[in-house]
Amino acid sequence: MQRVKLTIKQYYFLRDLIKQSIITNVFYKDNRIVIIELSEDDRDKIRDLALDYLDIYGFDKDYELTESGTLAEELVDKLYT
């Protein structure tokens, strides 16, 4: 298991993205950050979901990153080991 530090915004985005299909162990949470523990398999699954989300919803009509696209991109970056 690896610990991953997320902002609150990133954590809520992750929660919405996985829709409880992956169990995350919350190691620490306050009003600014969340530290979760994820297995390598779960990190792979979440990266795949975030990349799919980025492809479908992550850009506006001018191909600029949307706010949720930025969160998806940040999540992918944090989960690469």
N, C-alpha and C positions, 0 to 999 in steps of 0.2 A: 504494500500500500504506500502511496506517495501522498504527501500533504501538498495541497494547492491553495495559495492565498488569492482570494477574489475580493473585489469591491462588492458592496451591497448590490449595486446595479448589475454587475456581472453574475452574482449569485442568483438574483431573481430571474434574470434572463435564462440562466442555466436551468433553474427549476421549471420555468415555462417550456423550455426546449425539450427536456427529457420527459416531462409529464409523468413522473413517478415510475418510469420504466427502468430506471437505474437507481439503485440505492446509494445514497451518499451519506457518509458518516461525517456529521458536522463536529469538528474538533474544537472550534472556537468561533464565537459570533459576538459582535458588538454592533454599534450603530454605523460603523464605517467599513469594517472588513469581516470576512468569513473565511475560515480555514477549514477545508474539507479533506477527507481522505478518500482516494479513489484507487482501485486496482488498475493495472495496466490495460486489461481488457475494457474496463469501463471508460478509461481515458480515450482509448481508440474509438469506442462507440460514440462518445460525446463529440470527439473531433469530427467524425463522419457526419453526425447530425448537424453540427455547426457549419460545416462546409456546404452541406446540402442547403441549409437555410440561407447561407450567404449567396449561393448561386441563384436561388429563387426570389428572395426578398431583400437581399442586402444592398441593392443599388436602386437609385431613382431613375427617372426617364433619361437623365443626362449622364447616366453611368457614374454618378457620384455615390460614395458610400452613404447609406442612411444611418441613423443613430443605432438602430438594431443591427445593421450590417457591421458597424464598428464594434459593437459588443460581441458579435459572432467571431469576428476576426481576432479580437483580443483573447477570447476564450480559446480559440485554436492555438494561438501563440503560447498561451500559458500551459497548455496541455502537452506540448511537444517536450520530450525529455532529452 
